[in-house]
Amino acid sequence: MLSGDYSPSPMQIPARHDQPATRLPERPSYDLADYLGVFRRGWWLLLAGLLIGLAGAVGVTSLQTKAYEASTSVLVLPTGSPDPELSGRRNNRTAINLDTEAQLVGSMATAAVARKLLKSSQPPAELRRAVSVTVPPNTAILEITYEAGSPQAARAGSHAFAEAYLTNRTDSAEAERDRQVSALQTQIKGVQKQLKDVTAKLDARAAQGPDQSSNSYLGAQQQHLSTQLNTLTSRLNELRASAASGGRIISEAQLPESPARPSSLLNLAAGLMLGLLLGVAAALAWRHADRRVARGVDVTRRAGVPLLAELSDRQAAGSASGVDPVFGAFTPAGRLFSRLRNEVVASLESGRPAVVVVTGACRGSAGPTLAANLAVAFTRAGNDVALVYADIPGATEDAGRRLFGAPAAPGLSEVLAGRVALHEALAPAARHHNLRILPAGSTATAAGLLQAETVREALSSLRSRAEYVIVHAPSTAESADAQSLAIHADAVLLAVDLGRATDLDVADAAEQLRRVGTPLLGAVALAPVTPPKRSMWATRSTRAPSPKLKARTAAEARAAEAPTMVLPRISEETDPDADREPDGDSDRDSELAGDPDDETGSESRDHPAPRRSREPVGVGSLVRKAYRRKARRR
């Protein structure tokens, strides 16, 4: 198997009339490369999804109501004691549950006070829904945030709720202070009454007479009560002197410069993400519903046909020169077809001429490209090849004339009709030695000719004239002519147009060929051949090539299309005196001059060599002449 990409694999050819049934296409399981290929081919769906998501984000952003937020920071202080920063008594601070205080900020009581401060007609329940409270970690601070439709309203609402919360907390602190003052006053009155009673008893004992034991006890009790009274009086004075405070504002709300909602960046990010997901889903659904063969592996995985080679679009673009689909010998595509030629030769019976039919799963350029390049690959190896164009019905172009310079007529249709002999219709291919072309001919008399017995006779005659006969047949989707030609062939190659043929077309073509019993070597997946694109800068700045450059380019092209390094056949290209060493300076001079027909050379007048057509001077012709001279010396 040749994949991407190309890798050789052993080929098993079943016996004729014993072909296994082609399994029906199944829905394959995809791997990562398949998904990446889906996204590469369905990029327009991804782009459409992104544009839809972007448009949706812009629309949602424009329809959303703008909301502004302002925050006020409030420091919460313990109630019932002076401000620790003023009194310096930090040990009087009691634990404060800030979560409870945060709930108090959004209470109905605080909302009612804020409503009065704002002079708003909205009910307190609606106002409290616009406020939120956060507590920074490890602090005694409340961040009171208010949301409104304008910056001024947001700042006023945040300040009003902070003031309302502090008012309620201050009222609670004053009530706690009053309760403590009342309790101290009650205690002071009780101590004063006790002190008064003890003092009266001491006065009465002093009038009756001295009693040391009783006076000592009453004196100690009097002193204790006096100390307790002084302490309570001091605490009462301290409470009355202190100002009740539940906290204070440490950071006023600022006028917001931009709305907090809607967030344009958040909406755009969400829209792009949703659009991307939509595009991915659309691309996967499109690929699931599309049965076209996108990669060579789909031929085997979805249609059950073995894959021999795959010519990717990158290989085709990197190997193409202009619009000519016949690739050079040293290009990636040329090497791929050379390997394919080796596998075809290995699968055929050696020692006898063979007929190989090339047909397509659908109408396209894969069939002509495969037939032409396979024939050229055989000629580069030194084989005599006949390339037959049998794509007569509905033919839209004469590939033989366009690719190899063969005349449009006479051709196969005239040979099958008996109007022209086979040797008269065969035409030599330009730039390719050992290759003869049998064009399609006129289509006026083509109906039913490929179904006649004359096809077998023509192919048998071609077997005697060439080592390999490559027949380009119509696609199996167009007519049954491919089956008719395959009956007389030794093997069949199936050309698959990537991006055009479906797995159903490939499976149907394999089934048609299986029924006639001709060994199907496998499928060759070919991408459309497109010339490499030139940049706009190169188009504008490149001048027209000079005549010398054109001549040099033509010579290099002829050298690139020269046959593979194969020694010439002695019986055809040498004379009987080729073993005799050349003597004299005239032979050496004639050889250096490159004239093989010089009278002083090795080809003497007594033993003339076969006449050869004079070739244009170029790199290819010089290489061939050098090999001929070496063969004569041997």
C-alpha positions in Angstrom: 0.0 0.0 0.0 1.2 3.5 -0.8 0.0 6.0 1.6 0.8 9.8 1.9 1.9 8.9 1.4 3.1 5.7 0.3 4.2 2.5 1.9 4.7 -0.8 0.0 2.7 -3.8 1.1 2.4 -7.3 -0.3 -0.4 -7.8 -2.8 -2.7 -10.8 -3.0 -4.4 -11.3 -6.3 -7.3 -13.8 -6.1 -7.9 -16.2 -9.0 -10.0 -15.1 -11.9 -13.8 -15.7 -11.4 -13.1 -16.3 -7.7 -13.2 -12.8 -6.4 -14.5 -12.2 -2.8 -17.7 -10.2 -2.5 -17.1 -6.6 -1.8 -18.6 -5.6 1.5 -21.0 -2.8 1.7 -19.8 0.6 2.9 -20.1 1.1 6.6 -19.9 4.1 8.8 -16.3 4.2 10.0 -14.9 5.2 13.3 -12.8 8.4 13.2 -9.4 9.1 14.7 -7.7 12.4 15.4 -6.4 12.8 11.9 -9.9 12.4 10.5 -11.3 15.1 12.9 -8.4 17.4 12.0 -9.1 16.8 8.3 -12.8 17.5 8.9 -12.0 20.8 10.5 -9.5 21.7 7.7 -12.0 21.0 4.9 -15.0 22.5 6.9 -13.2 25.6 7.9 -16.0 27.7 6.3 -18.4 26.1 8.8 -16.2 27.0 11.7 -15.9 30.5 10.4 -19.6 30.8 9.9 -20.2 29.6 13.4 -17.7 32.1 14.8 -19.4 34.9 12.9 -22.8 33.8 14.1 -21.6 33.7 17.7 -19.9 37.1 17.3 -23.1 38.6 15.9 -25.2 37.1 18.7 -22.8 38.5 21.3 -23.0 41.9 19.8 -26.8 41.7 19.7 -27.2 40.5 23.2 -24.8 43.2 24.5 -26.8 45.9 22.7 -30.2 44.6 24.1 -29.1 44.2 27.7 -29.8 47.1 30.1 -26.8 48.8 31.4 -26.2 48.5 35.2 -23.7 50.5 37.2 -22.3 49.5 40.6 -20.8 51.6 43.4 -19.3 50.3 46.6 -18.9 51.8 50.1 -16.5 50.4 52.7 -17.7 50.3 56.3 -15.6 49.5 59.4 -17.6 47.6 61.9 -16.9 48.3 65.6 -18.1 46.5 68.8 -21.1 48.2 70.4 -21.4 49.2 74.1 -17.8 50.4 74.4 -15.9 53.5 73.2 -14.0 53.6 69.9 -10.8 51.6 70.5 -8.8 54.0 68.5 -9.9 56.9 70.8 -9.8 55.2 74.1 -6.9 52.8 73.5 -8.7 50.0 75.3 -8.5 47.2 72.7 -9.4 44.6 75.3 -12.9 45.9 75.4 -13.5 44.7 71.8 -15.9 41.8 71.6 -16.1 39.2 68.8 -18.2 40.4 65.8 -19.9 38.0 63.4 -19.5 39.7 60.1 -21.8 37.3 58.3 -24.6 38.3 60.6 -23.8 42.0 60.0 -23.8 41.4 56.2 -27.3 40.0 56.5 -28.4 43.0 58.6 -27.3 45.3 55.8 -29.9 43.7 53.4 -32.6 43.5 56.1 -36.0 45.2 55.7 -35.2 47.6 58.6 -32.1 48.8 56.9 -33.9 49.1 53.5 -36.7 51.2 55.1 -34.1 53.6 56.5 -32.3 53.8 53.2 -35.6 54.4 51.4 -36.1 57.5 53.6 -32.5 58.7 52.9 -32.9 58.2 49.1 -36.4 59.7 49.2 -37.4 57.0 46.8 -40.8 55.8 45.9 -39.7 52.2 45.5 -40.7 49.7 48.1 -37.9 48.5 50.5 -38.2 44.9 49.1 -37.1 46.1 45.7 -34.3 48.3 47.1 -32.8 45.4 49.1 -32.6 43.3 45.9 -30.2 45.9 44.4 -27.7 45.7 47.3 -25.0 43.1 47.9 -22.4 42.8 50.7 -18.9 41.2 50.6 -16.5 40.7 53.4 -12.7 40.9 52.6 -10.8 38.1 54.3 -9.3 38.7 57.7 -10.9 42.1 58.1 -13.8 43.8 60.0 -14.9 45.6 56.9 -18.1 45.4 54.9 -18.2 46.2 51.2 -21.7 47.5 50.5 -22.4 47.5 46.7 -25.5 49.0 45.1 -26.6 48.5 41.5 -28.6 51.0 39.6 -29.3 52.2 36.1 -27.2 55.3 36.3 -23.8 56.1 38.0 -25.4 58.8 40.3 -28.1 56.4 41.5 -25.6 53.6 42.2 -23.4 55.9 44.3 -26.3 57.4 46.2 -27.8 53.9 46.9 -24.5 52.5 48.2 -24.0 55.5 50.5 -27.6 55.4 51.7 -27.5 51.7 52.7 -24.2 52.3 54.5 -25.7 55.2 56.4 -28.8 53.2 57.1 -26.8 50.3 58.4 -24.7 52.5 60.6 -27.8 54.3 61.9 -29.4 51.1 62.9 -26.2 49.9 64.5 -25.8 53.2 66.4 -29.3 53.0 67.6 -28.7 49.5 68.9 -25.4 50.7 70.5 -27.2 53.6 72.3 -30.0 51.3 73.5 -27.3 49.0 74.9 -25.6 51.9 76.6 -28.8 53.1 78.1 -29.5 49.6 79.4 -26.1 49.4 80.9 -26.5 52.9 82.5 -29.9 51.9 84.0 -28.4 48.7 85.4 -25.5 50.6 87.0 -27.8 53.2 88.5 -29.9 50.4 90.0 -26.7 48.8 91.5 -25.5 52.2 92.8 -28.8 52.8 94.6 -28.6 49.4 96.3 -25.0 50.0 97.4 -25.9 53.4 98.7 -28.8 52.0 100.7 -26.6 49.3 102.2 -23.9 51.9 103.0 -26.4 54.1 104.7 -27.6 51.2 106.9 -24.1 50.3 107.9 -23.3 53.9 108.7 -26.4 54.2 110.9 -25.4 51.1 112.8 -22.0 52.4 113.5 -23.4 55.6 114.8 -25.8 53.7 117.1 -23.0 51.5 118.5 -20.8 54.6 119.2 -23.6 56.1 121.3 -24.1 53.0 123.4 -20.4 52.5 124.2 -17.2 51.1 122.7 -17.4 47.6 121.3 -14.3 46.7 119.4 -15.5 43.6 117.8 -18.7 44.9 116.4 -17.2 48.2 115.3 -14.4 46.5 113.4 -16.9 44.4 111.4 -19.1 47.3 110.6 -16.1 49.5 109.7 -14.8 46.9 107.2 -18.3 46.5 105.7 -18.6 50.3 105.3 -15.2 50.5 103.6 -16.1 47.7 101.1 -19.4 49.3 100.2 -17.7 52.6 99.7 -15.2 51.1 97.3 -17.9 49.3 95.4 -19.9 52.5 95.1 -16.9 54.4 93.8 -16.3 51.7 91.1 -19.9 51.7 90.0 -20.0 55.5 89.9 -16.8 55.5 87.8 -18.3 53.0 85.3 -21.5 55.0 85.1 -19.6 58.2 84.4 -17.6 56.4 81.7 -20.7 55.1 80.0 -22.3 58.5 80.1 -19.2 60.2 78.7 -18.8 57.7 75.8 -20.5 58.2 72.4 -22.3 55.1 71.1 -20.9 54.0 67.7 -21.4 50.8 65.7 -18.8 51.7 63.0 -17.9 54.3 60.5 -17.5 54.8 56.7 -13.8 54.5 55.7 -14.2 54.7 51.9 -17.0 56.6 50.2 -18.6 55.3 47.0 -17.1 56.7 43.8 -19.0 57.6 40.6 -18.6 54.5 38.3 -17.1 55.3 35.0 -18.3 52.2 33.1 -21.2 49.9 33.5 -20.7 46.6 35.3 -23.2 44.9 33.1 -23.3 43.9 30.4 -19.7 42.9 30.1 -18.7 43.2 26.5 -15.6 41.0 26.8 -17.5 38.3 28.6 -20.3 38.4 26.1 -17.8 38.3 23.1 -15.9 35.4 24.7 -19.1 33.5 25.4 -20.4 34.2 21.9 -17.2 33.1 20.2 -17.1 29.9 22.3 -20.8 29.1 21.5 -20.2 29.9 17.8 -17.1 27.7 17.7 -19.1 24.8 19.3 -21.8 25.4 16.7 -19.3 25.4 13.9 -17.7 22.1 15.2 -21.1 20.5 15.4 -22.0 21.6 11.9 -18.7 20.4 10.5 -19.1 17.0 12.1 -22.7 16.7 11.0 -21.6 17.7 7.5 -18.8 15.1 7.4 -21.2 12.4 8.8 -23.7 13.1 6.0 -21.0 13.5 3.3 -20.0 10.2 1.7 -17.3 11.6 -0.5 -13.9 10.0 -0.1 -11.7 12.7 1.5 -8.6 10.6 2.3 -7.1 7.4 0.9 -7.8 5.5 4.0 -11.5 6.0 3.4 -11.2 3.7 0.4 -10.3 0.8 2.5 -12.2 1.7 5.6 -15.5 2.7 4.1 -15.6 0.8 0.8 -13.5 -2.3 1.6 -11.2 -1.8 -1.4 -7.4 -2.2 -0.9 -5.4 1.1 -1.3 -2.3 0.9 -3.5 -1.3 4.6 -3.5 -2.5 8.0 -2.5 -1.5 11.2 -4.1 -2.4 14.0 -1.7 -3.1 17.5 -2.7 0.2 18.8 -1.3 2.1 16.2 -3.3 0.2 17.0 -6.5 0.7 20.7 -6.0 4.4 20.3 -5.3 5.0 18.0 -8.2 2.9 19.7 -10.9 4.6 22.0 -13.4 2.0 24.1 -15.2 -1.1 22.4 -16.2 0.6 19.1 -17.3 -0.5 16.2 -15.1 2.4 14.1 -16.2 4.9 14.3 -13.3 8.6 14.4 -13.6 10.7 11.4 -12.6 12.3 13.0 -9.6 9.2 14.6 -8.1 7.3 13.1 -5.1 4.5 12.1 -7.4 6.8 10.7 -10.0 8.5 8.4 -7.4 5.1 7.4 -6.2 4.0 6.2 -9.7 7.4 4.4 -10.1 6.7 2.4 -7.0 3.2 1.7 -8.2 4.7 0.4 -11.4 6.8 -2.0 -9.4 3.8 -3.4 -7.6 1.9 -3.8 -10.8 4.7 -5.7 -12.4 5.1 -7.9 -9.3 1.4 -8.8 -9.4 1.4 -9.7 -13.1 2.6 -12.9 -14.7 6.2 -12.4 -15.8 7.5 -13.1 -19.3 4.3 -12.2 -21.2 2.7 -8.9 -22.3 0.0 -7.7 -20.0 -3.1 -5.5 -20.4 -3.9 -3.2 -17.5 -7.2 -1.4 -17.5 -7.5 1.9 -15.6 -11.0 3.0 -14.8 -12.5 5.5 -12.4 -15.1 5.2 -9.7 -16.7 8.4 -11.1 -16.1 10.8 -13.9 -13.1 13.0 -13.2 -9.4 13.6 -13.8 -8.1 10.7 -11.7 -8.4 8.1 -14.5 -6.5 10.0 -17.2 -3.9 11.1 -14.7 -3.3 7.6 -13.4 -3.2 6.0 -16.9 -0.8 8.6 -18.3 1.7 8.6 -15.4 1.6 4.8 -15.1 2.5 4.5 -18.8 5.3 7.0 -18.4 6.6 5.1 -15.4 6.8 2.0 -17.5 8.7 3.8 -20.3 11.2 5.2 -17.8 12.0 1.6 -16.9 12.7 0.8 -20.5 9.5 -1.0 -21.3 7.6 -0.7 -24.6 4.1 0.7 -23.7 1.0 1.3 -25.6 -1.5 3.7 -24.0 -5.1 3.3 -25.2 -7.7 6.0 -24.6 -11.0 4.1 -24.6 -13.0 6.8 -22.8 -15.2 7.4 -25.9 -18.8 7.9 -24.6 -19.2 11.5 -23.5 -15.6 12.4 -23.9 -15.0 16.1 -23.3 -11.3 16.3 -24.2 -8.7 14.4 -26.1 -6.2 13.6 -23.3 -3.7 11.9 -25.8 -3.4 15.0 -27.9 -3.2 17.3 -24.9 -0.6 15.3 -22.9 1.5 13.5 -25.5 0.9 15.4 -28.8 -0.9 12.5 -30.4 -3.4 13.4 -33.2 -7.1 13.3 -32.3 -7.9 11.0 -35.1 -7.7 8.3 -36.4 -8.0 6.4 -33.2 -9.6 3.5 -31.4 -13.1 4.1 -32.8 -11.8 4.0 -36.4 -9.8 0.8 -35.6 -12.8 -0.9 -34.0 -15.0 0.1 -37.0 -12.4 -1.4 -39.4 -11.7 1.8 -41.3 -8.1 2.2 -40.2 -5.4 -0.4 -39.4 -4.0 -0.5 -35.9 -0.5 0.4 -36.9 -1.8 3.5 -38.7 -3.7 4.7 -35.6 -0.8 4.3 -33.2 1.2 7.5 -32.8 4.5 8.0 -31.0 4.4 10.2 -27.8 6.3 13.4 -27.7 9.1 13.5 -25.1 8.6 9.9 -24.1 10.4 7.1 -25.9 9.0 3.6 -26.1 5.5 5.0 -25.7 2.8 4.9 -28.4 -0.6 6.4 -28.1 -3.9 5.1 -29.4 -6.3 8.1 -29.1 -10.0 7.7 -28.7 -10.7 8.9 -32.2 -14.0 10.1 -33.5 -17.0 9.7 -31.2 -19.6 9.7 -34.0 -19.3 6.0 -34.5 -18.5 5.0 -31.0 -21.8 3.6 -29.9 -21.5 -0.1 -29.0 -18.0 -0.5 -30.4 -16.4 -1.3 -27.0 -18.9 -4.2 -26.6 -17.9 -5.8 -29.9 -15.5 -8.7 -30.5 -13.1 -6.4 -32.3 -12.0 -5.1 -28.9 -10.4 -8.4 -28.1 -8.7 -8.6 -31.4 -7.3 -5.1 -31.0 -6.0 -5.8 -27.6 -4.4 -9.0 -28.8 -2.7 -7.1 -31.6 -1.4 -4.6 -29.1 0.0 -7.3 -26.9 2.3 -8.3 -29.8 3.5 -4.8 -30.3 4.1 -3.7 -26.7 5.2 -5.3 -23.4 2.5 -3.4 -21.5 -0.8 -2.1 -22.7 -2.5 0.6 -20.5 -6.1 1.1 -21.3 -8.0 4.1 -19.9 -11.6 3.0 -19.7 -14.7 5.0 -19.0 -15.7 5.2 -15.4 -17.9 2.5 -14.0 -20.5 5.1 -13.1 -20.9 6.2 -16.7 -21.3 2.9 -18.6 -20.6 -0.8 -18.7 -17.6 -0.3 -21.0 -15.2 -0.7 -18.2 -16.6 -4.2 -17.6 -16.3 -5.0 -21.3 -12.7 -4.0 -21.4 -11.8 -5.6 -18.1 -12.9 -9.0 -19.4 -9.9 -9.0 -21.9 -7.4 -7.5 -19.3 -5.0 -9.1 -16.9 -5.5 -6.6 -14.1 -7.6 -3.5 -13.2 -6.7 -0.4 -11.3 -9.4 1.8 -9.9 -8.8 5.5 -9.9 -10.6 7.5 -7.1 -11.0 11.2 -7.3 -10.5 12.5 -3.7 -13.2 14.9 -2.8 -15.4 13.9 -5.6 -16.0 10.1 -5.6 -18.2 8.7 -2.9 -17.6 5.4 -1.0 -20.8 4.1 -2.7 -19.2 4.8 -6.1 -16.0 2.9 -5.1 -17.9 0.0 -3.7 -20.1 -0.2 -6.8 -17.1 -0.1 -9.1 -15.3 -2.9 -7.2 -18.5 -5.0 -7.3 -18.8 -4.5 -11.1 -15.2 -5.6 -11.7 -15.5 -8.5 -9.3 -18.5 -9.9 -11.3 -16.4 -10.1 -14.5 -13.6 -12.0 -12.7 -10.8 -9.6 -13.5 -8.3 -9.2 -10.6 -8.7 -5.8 -9.1 -5.2 -4.9 -7.9 -6.5 -2.0 -5.8 -7.5 1.6 -5.8 -5.3 4.7 -6.3 -6.6 7.8 -4.6 -5.6 11.0 -6.5 -6.2 14.6 -5.5 -7.0 17.1 -8.3 -3.8 18.3 -10.0 -3.5 22.1 -9.8 -0.4 24.1 -10.7 1.4 25.9 -7.8 0.1 29.4 -7.2 2.3 32.4 -7.7 2.2 35.3 -5.3 0.9 38.6 -6.3 4.3 40.1 -5.8 5.9 37.6 -8.1 3.2 38.2 -10.7 3.8 41.9 -10.7 7.6 41.9 -10.6 8.5 39.0 -12.8 9.4 39.9 -16.4 8.7 37.8 -19.4 11.5 35.1 -19.9 14.0 35.7 -22.6 14.4 33.4 -25.6 17.7 32.0 -24.2 15.9 31.2 -20.9 13.1 29.6 -22.7 15.5 27.4 -24.7 17.4 26.4 -21.6 14.2 25.6 -19.8 13.0 23.4 -22.7 16.3 21.5 -22.7 16.1 20.9 -18.9 12.5 19.7 -19.4 13.6 17.2 -22.1 16.4 16.0 -19.8 14.0 15.5 -16.9 11.7 13.4 -19.2 14.6 11.3 -20.4 14.3 7.5 -19.8 15.6 5.9 -16.7 19.3 4.8 -16.8 18.8 1.7 -18.9 21.5 0.4 -21.3 20.4 0.4 -25.0 19.7 -2.8 -26.7 22.7 -4.0 -28.7 20.7 -5.5 -31.5 18.8 -2.3 -32.2 21.3 0.5 -31.5 24.7 -0.9 -32.4 26.3 -2.0 -35.7 28.4 -5.2 -36.3 31.6 -3.3 -35.9 30.7 -1.8 -32.6 33.3 -4.0 -30.8 36.1 -2.6 -32.9 38.0 0.2 -31.1 37.9 3.5 -33.0 41.2 4.6 -34.4 42.5 7.9 -35.6 41.9 11.5 -34.4 39.0 11.9 -36.7 36.9 9.4 -34.7 37.7 11.3 -31.5 36.9 14.6 -33.2 33.7 13.3 -34.5 32.7 12.0 -31.2 33.5 15.3 -29.5 31.4 17.1 -32.2 28.5 14.8 -31.3 27.8 13.7 -34.9 27.1 9.9 -34.8 26.7 9.7 -38.6 30.3 11.0 -39.4 32.0 9.0 -42.2 35.2 8.8 -40.1 33.5 7.4 -37.1 32.9 3.9 -35.9 29.9 3.6 -38.2 31.7 3.0 -41.5 30.2 3.0 -45.0 30.6 -0.7 -45.3 28.5 -1.3 -42.2 26.1 1.6 -41.8 24.1 1.9 -38.6 20.4 2.2 -38.7 19.3 5.8 -39.4 18.0 7.7 -36.4 16.0 10.9 -36.4 18.2 13.9 -35.6 17.3 15.2 -32.1 17.5 18.8 -31.0 20.7 19.6 -29.1 20.1 19.6 -25.4 21.0 18.0 -22.2 18.9 14.9 -22.8 20.2 14.4 -26.3 23.8 14.7 -25.2 23.3 12.2 -22.4 21.8 9.7 -24.9 24.6 10.2 -27.4 27.2 9.6 -24.7 25.6 6.3 -23.8 25.5 5.3 -27.4 29.2 6.0 -27.8 30.0 3.9 -24.7 27.9 1.1 -26.1 29.9 1.2 -29.4 33.2 1.0 -27.5 32.1 -2.0 -25.7 
